[in-house]
């Protein structure tokens, strides 16, 4: 694929898998990574792309999922980018914190271990 926008066109969700997940409840949460900002603003998006993302969001939400879109997030700034649309290695800790805060509703805390650790 020549663009990340084309990637979205290949995603298909079998409805029963979304609801059941082989007996385990699961939630779909595709992430649309933002592109490198231009003059502090997200790149211009065509009306067709805006409609596509809107329709995709409605579809995902109608099936119990969440579509997260980094586009235009003010916490993700130009200085965080390296080559092209890739987050620089030095900015990954900051990006990871931003990503977590935006999607914390999806993350469940790890189960607590009860009792003392086993002696070895």
C-alpha positions in Angstrom: 0.0 0.0 0.0 1.2 3.4 -0.8 -0.5 5.2 2.0 -1.9 4.7 5.5 -5.3 5.8 4.3 -5.4 2.8 1.9 -4.8 0.5 4.9 -8.2 1.4 6.4 -9.9 0.1 3.3 -8.6 -3.4 3.9 -9.9 -3.8 7.4 -12.9 -6.0 7.9 -14.5 -7.1 11.2 -16.5 -10.2 11.3 -19.4 -9.2 13.5 -19.6 -12.3 15.6 -15.9 -12.1 16.4 -16.4 -8.5 17.6 -19.1 -9.6 19.9 -17.8 -12.9 21.1 -14.2 -13.3 20.3 -14.2 -17.1 20.6 -16.0 -17.0 23.9 -14.0 -14.1 25.3 -15.4 -10.6 25.1 -13.1 -8.3 23.0 -13.2 -4.8 21.9 -12.0 -3.4 18.6 -9.9 -0.3 18.8 -8.2 0.7 15.6 -5.8 3.6 15.8 -5.5 6.2 13.1 -2.0 7.7 13.5 -1.7 11.3 12.8 0.5 12.6 10.1 3.4 15.1 10.6 1.9 18.5 11.4 2.4 21.3 8.9 2.9 24.8 10.4 1.5 23.5 13.7 -1.7 22.1 12.1 -2.6 18.6 10.8 -2.2 18.2 7.1 -5.3 19.1 5.0 -7.6 16.1 4.6 -9.9 15.7 1.6 -13.6 15.7 2.0 -13.6 12.0 0.9 -11.1 11.1 3.6 -13.0 13.0 6.3 -16.2 11.2 5.3 -14.4 7.9 5.3 -13.0 8.4 8.8 -16.5 9.6 10.0 -18.2 6.5 8.5 -15.5 4.2 9.9 -15.9 5.7 13.4 -19.7 5.2 13.3 -19.2 1.6 12.1 -16.7 0.7 14.8 -18.7 2.4 17.5 -21.9 0.7 16.4 -20.1 -2.6 17.0 -18.8 -1.8 20.4 -15.4 -0.6 19.4 -13.5 2.7 19.6 -11.7 4.5 16.8 -8.9 6.7 18.1 -7.6 9.4 15.8 -4.3 11.1 16.6 -4.9 13.7 13.8 -4.7 17.2 15.2 -3.9 16.1 18.7 -2.2 19.2 20.2 0.0 17.1 22.5 1.7 15.5 19.5 3.9 18.2 18.1 6.2 18.6 15.1 9.4 18.2 17.2 8.2 14.6 18.2 8.6 13.4 14.6 11.7 11.9 13.1 11.6 10.8 9.4 8.3 11.1 7.6 5.4 10.3 9.9 7.4 8.3 12.4 7.6 9.3 16.1 11.3 9.9 17.0 12.9 7.4 19.4 13.6 10.2 21.8 9.9 11.2 21.8 8.4 7.8 22.3 8.1 7.9 26.1 6.1 11.2 25.8 4.0 9.8 22.9 3.4 6.6 24.9 2.1 8.6 27.9 -0.1 10.7 25.6 -1.4 7.5 23.9 -2.1 5.9 27.2 -4.0 8.9 28.5 -6.1 9.1 25.3 -6.9 5.4 25.4 -6.9 4.6 29.2 -10.5 3.6 29.0 -9.4 0.5 27.0 -6.7 -0.6 29.4 -7.6 -2.7 32.4 -5.3 -2.9 35.4 -3.4 -6.2 35.8 -4.9 -8.6 38.3 -3.4 -8.3 41.7 -1.5 -11.2 43.0 -2.7 -12.3 46.4 -0.4 -13.6 49.1 3.3 -13.5 49.4 5.5 -14.6 46.5 6.6 -18.2 46.5 10.0 -18.9 48.1 12.6 -20.2 45.8 
